[in-house]
Amino acid sequence: MVPASEFAGFRFPPEVIVLAVRWYLRFALSYRDVEELLAERGLEVDHVTIYRWLQRFTPSLIDAARPSRHSPGSRWFTDET
């Protein structure tokens, strides 16, 4: 049996949802700013919908990004400051 996608049942494709969540988290935008950016690209999404996407998908995106974080090495560098 194939597990259901986390994005099953949503009106928008996963690419749009992930893009909106990444914009909000990466650039510290407001919900309305993200709504406006999506509207400029022809997607009508309410800011409350973006809020709900963030509540639902932020933990899973954090878990997905965790393995790619770099661990500190044994070498350290300093600059002139």
Secondary structure, DSSP 4 states (H G I P E B T S, - for coil): -PPPPTTTT-SS-HHHHHHHHHHHHHHT--HHHHHHHHHHTT----HHHHHHHHHHHHHHHHHHHGGGSPPP-S-------
